[in-house]
Amino acid sequence: MQNDLNAALDRLAEHSTDPAATIQVNAYGLNNTGSVSLANTYQDLFSNQSFDNTSGGWSYTHHTINSLQNLNL
């Protein structure tokens, strides 16, 4: 799944109508307990297991939020 996801993001960035603009992916993890170990789990999940933007023109960030109400989408 990781390879498919990253390949799809690479293709999306490659076909962008504005090559100067970087496609940005935001990933959100819920941590309403304040647990440091859960924040570390999200760091591992998003940074080590999900996203690898070394071959494409896109970027990602991950955020840990305390409530779904904190999302400003």
C-alpha positions in Angstrom: 0.0 0.0 0.0 2.8 2.4 0.8 4.4 2.0 -2.6 1.0 2.5 -4.4 0.2 5.6 -2.3 3.6 7.2 -2.9 3.6 6.3 -6.6 0.1 7.9 -7.0 1.4 11.0 -5.2 4.4 11.1 -7.5 2.2 10.8 -10.6 -0.2 13.5 -9.3 2.8 15.9 -8.8 4.2 15.0 -12.2 0.9 15.9 -13.9 0.3 19.1 -11.9 -0.7 22.1 -14.1 1.6 24.3 -12.0 5.1 22.6 -11.7 6.3 25.3 -9.4 3.6 24.4 -6.8 4.3 21.4 -4.6 1.4 19.0 -3.9 1.0 18.9 -0.1 -0.4 16.0 1.9 -1.6 16.5 5.4 -2.1 13.5 7.7 -3.9 13.8 11.0 -3.7 11.5 14.0 -6.0 11.8 17.0 -4.4 12.0 20.4 -7.0 13.1 23.0 -5.0 11.4 25.8 -1.8 13.5 25.6 0.2 10.3 25.2 3.8 10.8 24.1 3.9 7.1 23.0 0.9 7.7 20.7 2.6 10.8 19.2 5.7 8.6 18.5 3.5 6.0 16.9 2.1 8.6 14.5 5.6 9.8 13.8 6.6 6.3 12.8 3.4 5.5 10.9 3.5 8.7 8.8 7.2 9.4 8.4 8.5 5.8 8.2 5.7 3.6 7.0 3.4 5.8 4.8 5.1 8.6 3.0 8.3 8.7 1.0 8.5 11.8 -1.2 12.1 11.3 -2.2 11.2 10.6 -5.8 8.3 13.1 -6.4 7.5 16.8 -6.4 5.3 16.7 -3.3 5.6 17.2 0.4 3.8 16.0 3.5 3.3 17.0 7.1 1.7 15.1 9.9 -0.2 16.6 12.8 -1.4 15.2 16.1 -4.7 16.8 17.2 -6.6 16.4 20.5 -10.1 16.7 18.9 -11.6 16.3 15.5 -13.0 19.8 16.2 -9.4 21.1 15.8 -9.5 20.4 12.1 -9.8 23.5 10.0 -10.6 22.0 6.6 
